[in-house]
Amino acid sequence: MVEITYYTEKGLQKLEDELRHLKLVERPEISRQIADARDKGDLSENVEYDAAKEAQGHLEAKIAKLENVLANARVLENNNLDPSKALILSHVRIKNLASNKEFTYTLVSENEADHKQGKISVKSPIGSALLGKQVGNIVDVHAPAGIVKLEILEISR
């Protein structure tokens, strides 16, 4: 099953830049390391050669995964979204009903999540609980410490 993933333009550009770096910088570097190790002689006992080949395998797997993600990535246009619901790219202000603390999060794709910047994945426990909800809704978030009740105070784009 192909999973379409939605990104901001900036998030998609970051993935494309990473793929370009892997292909144009890291791939040639590993090829050089393999060639250098090969020049040292007997490959059957050449630890450097084995390490470089293993690194090449990991790199190629990473490149293939990133290419697959990019092939199924779409840029999400903010103006096409229902502003009354918490959706990807929404800024959602919530209140923890147990502690009365308020938080504001931006709902983003998994690859764009950055908790320090207040960006949480729509697949995280909080993100998935907020998706599709409206201001005034109280959601139950299943966290490791138990169920946390959050009230949605505000949704903006």
VMD Tcl script that builds the backbone (N, CA, C; Angstrom):
set m [mol new atoms 471]
animate dup $m
set s [atomselect $m all]
$s set {name element resname resid chain x y z} {
  {N N MET 1 A 0.840 -1.182 0.000}
  {CA C MET 1 A 0.000 0.000 0.000}
  {C C MET 1 A 0.886 1.248 0.000}
  {N N VAL 2 A 0.616 2.156 -0.898}
  {CA C VAL 2 A 1.373 3.394 -0.995}
  {C C VAL 2 A 0.774 4.404 -0.018}
  {N N GLU 3 A 1.632 4.994 0.794}
  {CA C GLU 3 A 1.164 5.982 1.755}
  {C C GLU 3 A 1.594 7.374 1.303}
  {N N ILE 4 A 0.609 8.195 0.973}
  {CA C ILE 4 A 0.876 9.581 0.593}
  {C C ILE 4 A 1.162 10.360 1.877}
  {N N THR 5 A 2.224 11.145 1.856}
  {CA C THR 5 A 2.591 11.965 3.002}
  {C C THR 5 A 2.585 13.417 2.570}
  {N N TYR 6 A 2.027 14.267 3.409}
  {CA C TYR 6 A 1.921 15.689 3.083}
  {C C TYR 6 A 2.986 16.490 3.816}
  {N N TYR 7 A 3.569 17.450 3.100}
  {CA C TYR 7 A 4.650 18.280 3.623}
  {C C TYR 7 A 4.406 19.744 3.298}
  {N N THR 8 A 5.066 20.592 4.076}
  {CA C THR 8 A 5.132 21.991 3.701}
  {C C THR 8 A 6.165 22.085 2.578}
  {N N GLU 9 A 6.165 23.184 1.853}
  {CA C GLU 9 A 7.181 23.355 0.802}
  {C C GLU 9 A 8.584 23.280 1.402}
  {N N LYS 10 A 8.763 23.896 2.557}
  {CA C LYS 10 A 10.064 23.907 3.226}
  {C C LYS 10 A 10.475 22.492 3.645}
  {N N GLY 11 A 9.544 21.727 4.171}
  {CA C GLY 11 A 9.830 20.359 4.589}
  {C C GLY 11 A 10.200 19.464 3.417}
  {N N LEU 12 A 9.487 19.620 2.310}
  {CA C LEU 12 A 9.786 18.830 1.118}
  {C C LEU 12 A 11.152 19.207 0.550}
  {N N GLN 13 A 11.465 20.491 0.561}
  {CA C GLN 13 A 12.763 20.947 0.074}
  {C C GLN 13 A 13.900 20.378 0.916}
  {N N LYS 14 A 13.677 20.280 2.216}
  {CA C LYS 14 A 14.686 19.719 3.119}
  {C C LYS 14 A 14.966 18.255 2.765}
  {N N LEU 15 A 13.915 17.490 2.472}
  {CA C LEU 15 A 14.095 16.090 2.079}
  {C C LEU 15 A 14.833 15.987 0.750}
  {N N GLU 16 A 14.480 16.833 -0.204}
  {CA C GLU 16 A 15.157 16.822 -1.505}
  {C C GLU 16 A 16.631 17.187 -1.355}
  {N N ASP 17 A 16.933 18.154 -0.493}
  {CA C ASP 17 A 18.326 18.542 -0.249}
  {C C ASP 17 A 19.117 17.393 0.389}
  {N N GLU 18 A 18.474 16.685 1.321}
  {CA C GLU 18 A 19.141 15.550 1.964}
  {C C GLU 18 A 19.450 14.457 0.938}
  {N N LEU 19 A 18.493 14.163 0.059}
  {CA C LEU 19 A 18.707 13.144 -0.966}
  {C C LEU 19 A 19.839 13.556 -1.901}
  {N N ARG 20 A 19.854 14.810 -2.310}
  {CA C ARG 20 A 20.906 15.320 -3.192}
  {C C ARG 20 A 22.273 15.180 -2.521}
  {N N HIS 21 A 22.347 15.503 -1.222}
  {CA C HIS 21 A 23.609 15.377 -0.473}
  {C C HIS 21 A 24.068 13.922 -0.415}
  {N N LEU 22 A 23.141 13.018 -0.147}
  {CA C LEU 22 A 23.493 11.596 -0.078}
  {C C LEU 22 A 24.056 11.109 -1.407}
  {N N LYS 23 A 23.423 11.522 -2.504}
  {CA C LYS 23 A 23.839 11.047 -3.826}
  {C C LYS 23 A 25.119 11.718 -4.327}
  {N N LEU 24 A 25.245 13.017 -4.089}
  {CA C LEU 24 A 26.354 13.762 -4.674}
  {C C LEU 24 A 27.585 13.897 -3.776}
  {N N VAL 25 A 27.418 13.703 -2.476}
  {CA C VAL 25 A 28.553 13.853 -1.560}
  {C C VAL 25 A 28.911 12.521 -0.908}
  {N N GLU 26 A 27.928 11.912 -0.242}
  {CA C GLU 26 A 28.242 10.700 0.519}
  {C C GLU 26 A 28.490 9.487 -0.368}
  {N N ARG 27 A 27.702 9.320 -1.425}
  {CA C ARG 27 A 27.898 8.159 -2.308}
  {C C ARG 27 A 29.299 8.168 -2.935}
  {N N PRO 28 A 29.753 9.303 -3.512}
  {CA C PRO 28 A 31.118 9.319 -4.072}
  {C C PRO 28 A 32.200 9.089 -3.005}
  {N N GLU 29 A 31.960 9.567 -1.790}
  {CA C GLU 29 A 32.939 9.381 -0.717}
  {C C GLU 29 A 33.073 7.905 -0.363}
  {N N ILE 30 A 31.965 7.210 -0.264}
  {CA C ILE 30 A 32.026 5.777 0.049}
  {C C ILE 30 A 32.670 5.012 -1.100}
  {N N SER 31 A 32.374 5.405 -2.325}
  {CA C SER 31 A 33.015 4.753 -3.481}
  {C C SER 31 A 34.531 4.933 -3.428}
  {N N ARG 32 A 34.964 6.129 -3.018}
  {CA C ARG 32 A 36.403 6.398 -2.885}
  {C C ARG 32 A 37.008 5.520 -1.791}
  {N N GLN 33 A 36.291 5.375 -0.666}
  {CA C GLN 33 A 36.781 4.538 0.431}
  {C C GLN 33 A 36.907 3.078 -0.007}
  {N N ILE 34 A 35.939 2.601 -0.786}
  {CA C ILE 34 A 35.991 1.221 -1.281}
  {C C ILE 34 A 37.189 1.045 -2.216}
  {N N ALA 35 A 37.389 2.010 -3.107}
  {CA C ALA 35 A 38.526 1.935 -4.040}
  {C C ALA 35 A 39.849 1.958 -3.287}
  {N N ASP 36 A 39.976 2.821 -2.273}
  {CA C ASP 36 A 41.209 2.888 -1.477}
  {C C ASP 36 A 41.466 1.564 -0.763}
  {N N ALA 37 A 40.411 0.989 -0.194}
  {CA C ALA 37 A 40.566 -0.284 0.527}
  {C C ALA 37 A 40.914 -1.412 -0.441}
  {N N ARG 38 A 40.335 -1.388 -1.634}
  {CA C ARG 38 A 40.602 -2.409 -2.642}
  {C C ARG 38 A 42.081 -2.364 -3.075}
  {N N ASP 39 A 42.628 -1.155 -3.135}
  {CA C ASP 39 A 44.022 -0.980 -3.541}
  {C C ASP 39 A 45.014 -1.538 -2.520}
  {N N LYS 40 A 44.540 -1.826 -1.321}
  {CA C LYS 40 A 45.436 -2.312 -0.263}
  {C C LYS 40 A 45.671 -3.814 -0.336}
  {N N GLY 41 A 45.051 -4.476 -1.301}
  {CA C GLY 41 A 45.381 -5.891 -1.486}
  {C C GLY 41 A 44.246 -6.840 -1.185}
  {N N ASP 42 A 44.599 -7.950 -0.562}
  {CA C ASP 42 A 43.713 -9.079 -0.303}
  {C C ASP 42 A 42.401 -8.632 0.344}
  {N N LEU 43 A 41.301 -8.809 -0.370}
  {CA C LEU 43 A 39.996 -8.365 0.128}
  {C C LEU 43 A 39.420 -9.305 1.178}
  {N N SER 44 A 39.874 -10.537 1.213}
  {CA C SER 44 A 39.312 -11.507 2.152}
  {C C SER 44 A 39.613 -11.152 3.607}
  {N N GLU 45 A 40.693 -10.420 3.860}
  {CA C GLU 45 A 41.058 -10.045 5.223}
  {C C GLU 45 A 41.137 -8.526 5.384}
  {N N ASN 46 A 40.472 -7.807 4.509}
  {CA C ASN 46 A 40.552 -6.350 4.510}
  {C C ASN 46 A 39.347 -5.768 5.265}
  {N N VAL 47 A 39.571 -5.398 6.521}
  {CA C VAL 47 A 38.517 -4.871 7.384}
  {C C VAL 47 A 37.983 -3.538 6.845}
  {N N GLU 48 A 38.871 -2.702 6.321}
  {CA C GLU 48 A 38.445 -1.411 5.773}
  {C C GLU 48 A 37.489 -1.612 4.599}
  {N N TYR 49 A 37.785 -2.572 3.760}
  {CA C TYR 49 A 36.930 -2.861 2.608}
  {C C TYR 49 A 35.551 -3.340 3.077}
  {N N ASP 50 A 35.531 -4.263 4.036}
  {CA C ASP 50 A 34.261 -4.765 4.565}
  {C C ASP 50 A 33.435 -3.635 5.181}
  {N N ALA 51 A 34.081 -2.752 5.940}
  {CA C ALA 51 A 33.377 -1.634 6.574}
  {C C ALA 51 A 32.818 -0.674 5.529}
  {N N ALA 52 A 33.598 -0.395 4.506}
  {CA C ALA 52 A 33.153 0.523 3.458}
  {C C ALA 52 A 31.985 -0.082 2.671}
  {N N LYS 53 A 32.030 -1.379 2.401}
  {CA C LYS 53 A 30.937 -2.037 1.689}
  {C C LYS 53 A 29.662 -2.039 2.540}
  {N N GLU 54 A 29.827 -2.249 3.839}
  {CA C GLU 54 A 28.663 -2.217 4.732}
  {C C GLU 54 A 28.063 -0.808 4.774}
  {N N ALA 55 A 28.931 0.205 4.858}
  {CA C ALA 55 A 28.463 1.590 4.849}
  {C C ALA 55 A 27.742 1.905 3.537}
  {N N GLN 56 A 28.248 1.358 2.443}
  {CA C GLN 56 A 27.610 1.566 1.147}
  {C C GLN 56 A 26.203 0.959 1.145}
  {N N GLY 57 A 26.055 -0.210 1.714}
  {CA C GLY 57 A 24.741 -0.856 1.791}
  {C C GLY 57 A 23.751 -0.032 2.592}
  {N N HIS 58 A 24.209 0.504 3.727}
  {CA C HIS 58 A 23.345 1.350 4.561}
  {C C HIS 58 A 22.949 2.629 3.816}
  {N N LEU 59 A 23.923 3.219 3.138}
  {CA C LEU 59 A 23.655 4.447 2.385}
  {C C LEU 59 A 22.653 4.201 1.262}
  {N N GLU 60 A 22.834 3.127 0.516}
  {CA C GLU 60 A 21.923 2.827 -0.589}
  {C C GLU 60 A 20.511 2.550 -0.077}
  {N N ALA 61 A 20.396 1.905 1.081}
  {CA C ALA 61 A 19.077 1.668 1.678}
  {C C ALA 61 A 18.422 2.986 2.085}
  {N N LYS 62 A 19.221 3.891 2.642}
  {CA C LYS 62 A 18.716 5.201 3.056}
  {C C LYS 62 A 18.260 6.006 1.834}
  {N N ILE 63 A 19.042 5.951 0.766}
  {CA C ILE 63 A 18.687 6.651 -0.472}
  {C C ILE 63 A 17.385 6.087 -1.034}
  {N N ALA 64 A 17.262 4.765 -1.073}
  {CA C ALA 64 A 16.051 4.138 -1.610}
  {C C ALA 64 A 14.825 4.519 -0.787}
  {N N LYS 65 A 14.969 4.536 0.528}
  {CA C LYS 65 A 13.845 4.911 1.403}
  {C C LYS 65 A 13.438 6.361 1.158}
  {N N LEU 66 A 14.410 7.241 1.061}
  {CA C LEU 66 A 14.133 8.662 0.844}
  {C C LEU 66 A 13.502 8.892 -0.528}
  {N N GLU 67 A 13.968 8.168 -1.535}
  {CA C GLU 67 A 13.371 8.280 -2.870}
  {C C GLU 67 A 11.909 7.831 -2.836}
  {N N ASN 68 A 11.624 6.779 -2.073}
  {CA C ASN 68 A 10.246 6.298 -1.945}
  {C C ASN 68 A 9.365 7.330 -1.241}
  {N N VAL 69 A 9.889 7.923 -0.183}
  {CA C VAL 69 A 9.140 8.961 0.540}
  {C C VAL 69 A 8.836 10.124 -0.399}
  {N N LEU 70 A 9.850 10.567 -1.142}
  {CA C LEU 70 A 9.668 11.701 -2.053}
  {C C LEU 70 A 8.709 11.371 -3.196}
  {N N ALA 71 A 8.721 10.133 -3.657}
  {CA C ALA 71 A 7.819 9.741 -4.742}
  {C C ALA 71 A 6.360 9.816 -4.303}
  {N N ASN 72 A 6.122 9.668 -3.007}
  {CA C ASN 72 A 4.758 9.681 -2.485}
  {C C ASN 72 A 4.458 10.919 -1.650}
  {N N ALA 73 A 5.291 11.930 -1.792}
  {CA C ALA 73 A 5.119 13.173 -1.030}
  {C C ALA 73 A 4.310 14.179 -1.834}
  {N N ARG 74 A 3.506 14.933 -1.131}
  {CA C ARG 74 A 2.713 15.993 -1.753}
  {C C ARG 74 A 2.860 17.253 -0.913}
  {N N VAL 75 A 2.900 18.406 -1.584}
  {CA C VAL 75 A 2.920 19.688 -0.881}
  {C C VAL 75 A 1.489 20.036 -0.538}
  {N N LEU 76 A 1.278 20.373 0.704}
  {CA C LEU 76 A -0.056 20.706 1.173}
  {C C LEU 76 A -0.262 22.208 1.094}
  {N N GLU 77 A -1.295 22.597 0.414}
  {CA C GLU 77 A -1.642 24.015 0.305}
  {C C GLU 77 A -2.536 24.380 1.478}
  {N N ASN 78 A -2.081 25.313 2.271}
  {CA C ASN 78 A -2.784 25.723 3.477}
  {C C ASN 78 A -4.173 26.293 3.196}
  {N N ASN 79 A -4.367 26.921 2.043}
  {CA C ASN 79 A -5.644 27.586 1.766}
  {C C ASN 79 A -6.763 26.611 1.384}
  {N N ASN 80 A -6.442 25.327 1.206}
  {CA C ASN 80 A -7.458 24.340 0.849}
  {C C ASN 80 A -8.012 23.610 2.071}
  {N N LEU 81 A -7.593 23.981 3.259}
  {CA C LEU 81 A -7.957 23.244 4.460}
  {C C LEU 81 A -9.094 23.919 5.220}
  {N N ASP 82 A -9.935 23.114 5.840}
  {CA C ASP 82 A -11.039 23.610 6.668}
  {C C ASP 82 A -10.446 24.266 7.914}
  {N N PRO 83 A -10.610 25.581 8.072}
  {CA C PRO 83 A -9.996 26.286 9.199}
  {C C PRO 83 A -10.643 25.984 10.552}
  {N N SER 84 A -11.788 25.321 10.556}
  {CA C SER 84 A -12.465 25.051 11.827}
  {C C SER 84 A -11.996 23.740 12.466}
  {N N LYS 85 A -11.190 22.962 11.744}
  {CA C LYS 85 A -10.750 21.665 12.256}
  {C C LYS 85 A -9.230 21.616 12.382}
  {N N ALA 86 A -8.767 20.827 13.327}
  {CA C ALA 86 A -7.332 20.610 13.503}
  {C C ALA 86 A -6.875 19.620 12.440}
  {N N LEU 87 A -6.103 20.104 11.501}
  {CA C LEU 87 A -5.591 19.292 10.403}
  {C C LEU 87 A -4.086 19.507 10.297}
  {N N ILE 88 A -3.437 18.784 9.405}
  {CA C ILE 88 A -2.012 18.984 9.207}
  {C C ILE 88 A -1.791 20.458 8.835}
  {N N LEU 89 A -0.768 21.054 9.369}
  {CA C LEU 89 A -0.375 22.467 9.243}
  {C C LEU 89 A -1.180 23.406 10.142}
  {N N SER 90 A -2.107 22.876 10.935}
  {CA C SER 90 A -2.851 23.713 11.885}
  {C C SER 90 A -1.963 24.043 13.083}
  {N N HIS 91 A -2.151 25.254 13.605}
  {CA C HIS 91 A -1.550 25.644 14.879}
  {C C HIS 91 A -2.672 25.450 15.896}
  {N N VAL 92 A -2.443 24.589 16.875}
  {CA C VAL 92 A -3.499 24.243 17.817}
  {C C VAL 92 A -3.043 24.589 19.232}
  {N N ARG 93 A -3.840 25.440 19.881}
  {CA C ARG 93 A -3.566 25.781 21.285}
  {C C ARG 93 A -4.454 24.891 22.135}
  {N N ILE 94 A -3.824 24.173 23.053}
  {CA C ILE 94 A -4.549 23.217 23.888}
  {C C ILE 94 A -4.253 23.468 25.360}
  {N N LYS 95 A -5.138 22.933 26.206}
  {CA C LYS 95 A -4.926 23.029 27.651}
  {C C LYS 95 A -5.022 21.628 28.240}
  {N N ASN 96 A -4.006 21.267 29.025}
  {CA C ASN 96 A -4.026 20.016 29.763}
  {C C ASN 96 A -4.974 20.235 30.942}
  {N N LEU 97 A -6.075 19.498 30.976}
  {CA C LEU 97 A -7.088 19.724 32.003}
  {C C LEU 97 A -6.629 19.325 33.395}
  {N N ALA 98 A -5.658 18.439 33.517}
  {CA C ALA 98 A -5.159 18.033 34.831}
  {C C ALA 98 A -4.222 19.080 35.424}
  {N N SER 99 A -3.365 19.656 34.587}
  {CA C SER 99 A -2.367 20.607 35.096}
  {C C SER 99 A -2.726 22.062 34.817}
  {N N ASN 100 A -3.732 22.293 33.984}
  {CA C ASN 100 A -4.136 23.638 33.552}
  {C C ASN 100 A -3.063 24.350 32.741}
  {N N LYS 101 A -2.053 23.633 32.259}
  {CA C LYS 101 A -1.013 24.238 31.429}
  {C C LYS 101 A -1.479 24.273 29.986}
  {N N GLU 102 A -1.091 25.357 29.297}
  {CA C GLU 102 A -1.442 25.512 27.887}
  {C C GLU 102 A -0.208 25.307 27.014}
  {N N PHE 103 A -0.442 24.732 25.846}
  {CA C PHE 103 A 0.613 24.473 24.868}
  {C C PHE 103 A 0.075 24.821 23.490}
  {N N THR 104 A 0.965 25.222 22.597}
  {CA C THR 104 A 0.584 25.430 21.204}
  {C C THR 104 A 1.498 24.559 20.346}
  {N N TYR 105 A 0.871 23.789 19.480}
  {CA C TYR 105 A 1.605 22.906 18.583}
  {C C TYR 105 A 1.191 23.159 17.146}
  {N N THR 106 A 2.103 22.893 16.243}
  {CA C THR 106 A 1.794 22.866 14.817}
  {C C THR 106 A 1.805 21.404 14.408}
  {N N LEU 107 A 0.732 20.958 13.768}
  {CA C LEU 107 A 0.637 19.574 13.329}
  {C C LEU 107 A 1.328 19.427 11.979}
  {N N VAL 108 A 2.296 18.533 11.903}
  {CA C VAL 108 A 3.098 18.341 10.687}
  {C C VAL 108 A 3.268 16.848 10.401}
  {N N SER 109 A 3.888 16.537 9.260}
  {CA C SER 109 A 4.186 15.146 8.922}
  {C C SER 109 A 5.268 14.609 9.855}
  {N N GLU 110 A 5.447 13.296 9.857}
  {CA C GLU 110 A 6.443 12.669 10.735}
  {C C GLU 110 A 7.847 13.215 10.520}
  {N N ASN 111 A 8.230 13.402 9.264}
  {CA C ASN 111 A 9.595 13.847 8.963}
  {C C ASN 111 A 9.844 15.303 9.309}
  {N N GLU 112 A 8.794 16.078 9.508}
  {CA C GLU 112 A 8.966 17.491 9.845}
  {C C GLU 112 A 8.835 17.768 11.338}
  {N N ALA 113 A 8.488 16.754 12.111}
  {CA C ALA 113 A 8.278 16.944 13.543}
  {C C ALA 113 A 9.561 17.437 14.216}
  {N N ASP 114 A 9.396 18.421 15.088}
  {CA C ASP 114 A 10.511 18.979 15.851}
  {C C ASP 114 A 9.920 19.568 17.129}
  {N N HIS 115 A 9.968 18.781 18.201}
  {CA C HIS 115 A 9.302 19.173 19.445}
  {C C HIS 115 A 9.819 20.512 19.983}
  {N N LYS 116 A 11.104 20.793 19.805}
  {CA C LYS 116 A 11.672 22.055 20.296}
  {C C LYS 116 A 11.042 23.259 19.608}
  {N N GLN 117 A 10.610 23.081 18.351}
  {CA C GLN 117 A 9.960 24.165 17.612}
  {C C GLN 117 A 8.441 24.097 17.718}
  {N N GLY 118 A 7.940 23.181 18.531}
  {CA C GLY 118 A 6.497 23.055 18.712}
  {C C GLY 118 A 5.805 22.365 17.551}
  {N N LYS 119 A 6.545 21.613 16.762}
  {CA C LYS 119 A 5.978 20.889 15.624}
  {C C LYS 119 A 5.852 19.422 16.010}
  {N N ILE 120 A 4.609 18.921 16.031}
  {CA C ILE 120 A 4.408 17.519 16.384}
  {C C ILE 120 A 3.791 16.772 15.214}
  {N N SER 121 A 4.132 15.521 15.123}
  {CA C SER 121 A 3.650 14.665 14.041}
  {C C SER 121 A 2.167 14.374 14.199}
  {N N VAL 122 A 1.471 14.314 13.073}
  {CA C VAL 122 A 0.055 13.933 13.098}
  {C C VAL 122 A -0.098 12.465 13.492}
  {N N LYS 123 A 1.010 11.726 13.521}
  {CA C LYS 123 A 0.969 10.316 13.928}
  {C C LYS 123 A 1.364 10.131 15.396}
  {N N SER 124 A 1.767 11.208 16.066}
  {CA C SER 124 A 2.096 11.125 17.489}
  {C C SER 124 A 0.791 10.964 18.278}
  {N N PRO 125 A 0.870 10.536 19.539}
  {CA C PRO 125 A -0.367 10.384 20.319}
  {C C PRO 125 A -1.196 11.666 20.402}
  {N N ILE 126 A -0.540 12.799 20.651}
  {CA C ILE 126 A -1.285 14.065 20.733}
  {C C ILE 126 A -1.787 14.469 19.359}
  {N N GLY 127 A -0.916 14.421 18.360}
  {CA C GLY 127 A -1.300 14.815 17.008}
  {C C GLY 127 A -2.463 14.015 16.464}
  {N N SER 128 A -2.423 12.707 16.623}
  {CA C SER 128 A -3.507 11.883 16.091}
  {C C SER 128 A -4.807 12.111 16.859}
  {N N ALA 129 A -4.710 12.408 18.162}
  {CA C ALA 129 A -5.922 12.691 18.948}
  {C C ALA 129 A -6.561 14.019 18.528}
  {N N LEU 130 A -5.737 14.982 18.105}
  {CA C LEU 130 A -6.262 16.305 17.729}
  {C C LEU 130 A -6.846 16.341 16.313}
  {N N LEU 131 A -6.366 15.478 15.431}
  {CA C LEU 131 A -6.793 15.525 14.027}
  {C C LEU 131 A -8.303 15.470 13.871}
  {N N GLY 132 A -8.819 16.433 13.119}
  {CA C GLY 132 A -10.246 16.461 12.803}
  {C C GLY 132 A -11.125 17.072 13.877}
  {N N LYS 133 A -10.535 17.420 15.016}
  {CA C LYS 133 A -11.320 17.983 16.117}
  {C C LYS 133 A -11.452 19.489 15.967}
  {N N GLN 134 A -12.389 20.069 16.754}
  {CA C GLN 134 A -12.678 21.498 16.673}
  {C C GLN 134 A -12.474 22.170 18.022}
  {N N VAL 135 A -12.490 23.512 18.006}
  {CA C VAL 135 A -12.356 24.288 19.233}
  {C C VAL 135 A -13.468 23.877 20.195}
  {N N GLY 136 A -13.086 23.686 21.459}
  {CA C GLY 136 A -14.040 23.275 22.485}
  {C C GLY 136 A -14.063 21.772 22.721}
  {N N ASN 137 A -13.572 20.995 21.759}
  {CA C ASN 137 A -13.523 19.542 21.930}
  {C C ASN 137 A -12.514 19.179 23.010}
  {N N ILE 138 A -12.834 18.134 23.760}
  {CA C ILE 138 A -11.898 17.569 24.729}
  {C C ILE 138 A -11.502 16.208 24.187}
  {N N VAL 139 A -10.190 15.987 24.090}
  {CA C VAL 139 A -9.685 14.741 23.531}
  {C C VAL 139 A -8.924 13.967 24.592}
  {N N ASP 140 A -8.975 12.648 24.472}
  {CA C ASP 140 A -8.204 11.762 25.337}
  {C C ASP 140 A -6.954 11.333 24.591}
  {N N VAL 141 A -5.803 11.593 25.190}
  {CA C VAL 141 A -4.533 11.199 24.593}
  {C C VAL 141 A -3.986 10.033 25.405}
  {N N HIS 142 A -3.730 8.927 24.727}
  {CA C HIS 142 A -3.174 7.749 25.397}
  {C C HIS 142 A -1.661 7.901 25.441}
  {N N ALA 143 A -1.164 8.291 26.624}
  {CA C ALA 143 A 0.268 8.527 26.835}
  {C C ALA 143 A 0.823 7.417 27.731}
  {N N PRO 144 A 2.147 7.286 27.779}
  {CA C PRO 144 A 2.741 6.250 28.652}
  {C C PRO 144 A 2.299 6.372 30.111}
  {N N ALA 145 A 2.038 7.593 30.566}
  {CA C ALA 145 A 1.642 7.803 31.959}
  {C C ALA 145 A 0.142 7.598 32.172}
  {N N GLY 146 A -0.577 7.271 31.110}
  {CA C GLY 146 A -2.021 7.087 31.213}
  {C C GLY 146 A -2.750 8.009 30.254}
  {N N ILE 147 A -4.034 8.160 30.460}
  {CA C ILE 147 A -4.842 8.998 29.577}
  {C C ILE 147 A -4.769 10.447 30.049}
  {N N VAL 148 A -4.464 11.339 29.105}
  {CA C VAL 148 A -4.374 12.771 29.380}
  {C C VAL 148 A -5.524 13.447 28.641}
  {N N LYS 149 A -6.271 14.276 29.355}
  {CA C LYS 149 A -7.383 14.998 28.737}
  {C C LYS 149 A -6.916 16.396 28.333}
  {N N LEU 150 A -7.124 16.723 27.058}
  {CA C LEU 150 A -6.745 18.024 26.520}
  {C C LEU 150 A -7.958 18.707 25.939}
  {N N GLU 151 A -8.060 20.005 26.186}
  {CA C GLU 151 A -9.127 20.799 25.591}
  {C C GLU 151 A -8.538 21.655 24.475}
  {N N ILE 152 A -9.201 21.689 23.322}
  {CA C ILE 152 A -8.734 22.520 22.213}
  {C C ILE 152 A -9.278 23.926 22.428}
  {N N LEU 153 A -8.373 24.898 22.575}
  {CA C LEU 153 A -8.743 26.276 22.841}
  {C C LEU 153 A -8.806 27.125 21.592}
  {N N GLU 154 A -7.908 26.824 20.625}
  {CA C GLU 154 A -7.826 27.658 19.433}
  {C C GLU 154 A -7.181 26.877 18.295}
  {N N ILE 155 A -7.660 27.119 17.083}
  {CA C ILE 155 A -7.069 26.520 15.884}
  {C C ILE 155 A -6.821 27.645 14.891}
  {N N SER 156 A -5.614 27.718 14.363}
  {CA C SER 156 A -5.306 28.735 13.366}
  {C C SER 156 A -4.393 28.138 12.315}
  {N N ARG 157 A -4.201 28.877 11.244}
  {CA C ARG 157 A -3.315 28.430 10.152}
  {C C ARG 157 A -2.132 29.356 10.074}
}
mol reanalyze $m
mol bondsrecalc $m
mol representation Tube
mol addrep $m
